[in-house]
Amino acid sequence: MRLKKTVTACLIAVLAVMPLKAMVIKVGSIAPEGSPWDVALKKIAVQWNKISGGELTLKIYPGGIVGAEPDMIRKMRIGQLQAAIFTGVGMSYISPEVLSLSLPFLVDNDDELDYLMLKTTPYFNELIKKKGFHVVTWSKAGWVNLFSKKKVIYPADLKAMPLAVSEADPDMLQSWRAIGFNAVPLATNDIMTGLQSGMIESFYAPPLVSAAFQWFALAPNMSDLRIAPMVGGFVVTEKTWQQIPDALKPKLAEATKKIVVDLYADTIRLEKEAVATMKKHKLVIHHIPADIVPLWRKESEIGYKVFIGKTFPRSFYDELKAYIADYRSKKK
């Protein structure tokens, strides 16, 4: 028995210092080839290869060629993909609680979002790990604004128009409907057709996306009130992450986070340029007065009822509110 334990200990020691076996990590992405996120992924691939001494190769499949986010999750589970970049909605398919970070009007700015993510992402990481995935780093991807065919200042203005909501997000669809909006389920690729046909008269999206798809041409009114932040992350399967030597993991995570942080700064710059360009092509930006903002918050909180007790428990929502209140009290 003593000999067996000695042999086992020696084997473990040998395995611990063995060089990393060359790995090809297939990475899915819905970001179009050449887009900022695609460029960032290619930078991540270069860094992972460099840090691992050429033993880690990331093979990127951009533009949704391996499917939408639910498809990528399924393929990761069966081993056809080992990694992917996800939006917050995509990550919520793994762990629904992630949707709480993007509740409309829950946070006001990037500083509040950063604080909330600092407090909550360790919890989300554990939930996601239990599902067989590992979050290498979280990301921010900008804020969502409302675009419409007619001017929108009050919630009642929007209720008079059919509003496009992602068909892939049924809970958010029901949330908008619970508030009293005429929410229409629609795929991203169908928004332009919906605007042309009159099926929808409004939608919410980051200004950069509205500019890229030219949706603003048919909905040339943008409210300056930011509805919600967009978050996401770079995720690998837990099986793949465990195959990477522990000594490399912090270096890979740090390099990935730096690229993602730089990407967000670049996104903000590109968004300002996109807004300026859209304004030159007849986009009108409408200011929402400070005394009207509470009306939007009050309406949104009605919609939270769809998520509380279903997507996440009431206690967790109360915890989120406490974090935000704590942060705001420190800023006063």
Disulfide bonds with the S-S distance in Angstrom:
none
